Amino acid sequence: MVKPIYFSTHARERMLLRGAVENEVIIAIRSGNWQPAKQGKFSARAQFDFNNQSPINQQFYAYKAVKSIFTDAPEKIVVVTVNVYYFN
């Protein structure tokens, strides 16, 4: 069974501010290596081609990495926050 992924309000706000989209977070969770995070949560990260300007500092970057912090409940995954890293 594939668990559904839900996004907290905070996670959606961070995604908007940091330049991530829902599909990137889902890819990170479904295909990334899960690592333990604080307070019993998990993190997963995926790298994507970007080739655009960062919404943070308007500098051009070739790649971006999307890292999600989430809980793994028995019936669902809940994304708590999202970080985005831009680099060349």
Residue pairs with C-beta under 8 A, 6 or more apart in sequence:
3 72
3 75
3 76
3 77
4 75
4 76
4 77
5 25
5 26
5 29
5 70
5 76
5 77
5 78
5 79
6 76
6 77
6 78
6 79
7 15
7 22
7 25
7 78
7 79
8 78
8 79
8 80
8 81
10 80
10 81
11 25
11 68
11 79
11 80
11 81
11 82
14 20
14 81
14 82
14 83
15 21
15 22
15 25
15 82
17 55
18 55
18 56
18 82
18 83
18 84
19 54
19 55
19 56
19 64
19 84
19 86
20 66
20 82
20 84
24 46
24 48
24 66
25 66
25 68
25 79
25 82
27 46
27 66
28 44
28 45
28 46
28 66
28 67
28 68
29 44
29 68
29 70
29 77
29 79
31 46
32 44
32 45
32 46
33 44
33 45
34 42
34 43
34 44
34 72
35 42
35 43
35 44
36 42
36 43
37 43
37 69
40 71
41 69
41 70
41 71
41 80
42 69
42 70
42 71
42 72
43 67
43 68
43 69
43 70
44 67
44 68
44 70
45 65
45 66
45 67
45 68
46 65
46 66
47 63
47 64
47 65
48 63
48 64
48 65
48 66
49 62
49 63
50 61
50 62
50 63
50 64
50 86
51 60
51 61
51 62
52 60
52 61
53 59
53 60
53 61
54 60
54 61
54 64
54 86
56 86
59 86
61 86
61 87
61 88
62 87
62 88
63 86
63 87
63 88
64 84
64 85
64 86
64 87
65 84
65 85
65 87
66 82
66 83
66 84
67 82
67 83
67 84
67 85
68 79
68 81
68 82
68 83
69 79
69 80
69 81
69 82
69 83
70 77
70 78
70 79
70 80
71 77
71 78
71 80
